[in-house]
């Protein structure tokens, strides 16, 4: 990584556009074992690190990933216990120094707007998005959004987030310009040399606008999965989701321990990295919601359930913090690593489908 690296439906079909989005809660969701485990982990997060407008032991951009995780938790379980903190945190934009920081906030603001329809949230998201693409997208490397205001680096996460923000804004508003940008960003990413034949994404581009050979961090794979899954939703072309499945399968095979537990490709990546696996899990969950049954879905489901069980064991059945390494209960922990574990539990719960269908986006 270079410096601080920043990070974070089947019902929606082409031509069906309207304002707002909601989720159907699975029948008996709150009684399901996975839901009880997720509730315990979320309660620990709030008790240990909850603050009036966010969470301690986390970086500013991670605030918005936590918001998204708790919104996803609400939609999958029907439990709104932490709605007040979510509402305050998504409106707290302190500390967002970089362009990818801002995009995490854009995305979480759209997701929060889907629930409460506060126009200020959508105004913030659309105006911040407009500022970023008009100021920091240029012809260097034939396109792409700069990671930082100093224009020192064009990387994967910033542009993957731009792709995902574009699809989410299109789904929220139906405005054609966002769909056009989503396709434009994907075209650039796909030709940038950052994605290998196996679907894995490296960290970014060097000064010659070529793949810089940096590691395959889990969050880069996750946000790409989210953007590609959405491209199938907004275009009706399943080829995008097929690419997302390819990335998910390769990532779960390549970025796992010998025991099959997700890990980062380098041993220490600092506090930013505490959230990386959670970003991957979040988007994997939404991919599994959309995937048809078959061998690929079954493989990803088995992997997800094994990792969720590892998370639960690492937490000592919810009695201690979830560390940054799911195969090492003694690893360093914080709000971000706790949420990474929460997201993995939600993936396994949604995929296991214990009490009804998974949450579906509705229009």
Protein Blocks (a to p, Z undefined) as FASTA:
>chain_A
ZZjadeehlmpcghiacedddddddehklmpmklmmmmmmmmmmmmmmgcfklcehiafk
lmmmmmmmmmmmmmmnopaklmmmmmmmmmmcghiabfklmmmmmmmmmmmmmmnopakl
mmmmmmmmmmmmmmmgcfehhiajdfbfnlpaccfklmmmmmmmmmmmmmmnopaklmmm
mmmmmmmmmmnopacfkopacfbdcfkopaehiacdfklmmmmmmmmmmmmmmnopaklm
mmmmmmmmmmmmmmccfkopacdfbfbebjmlmmmmmmmmmmmmmmmmmpccdfklmmmm
mmmmmmmmmmmmmnonoiaccdfblklmkbccdfklmmmmmmmmmmmmmmnomnbccddd
dZZ
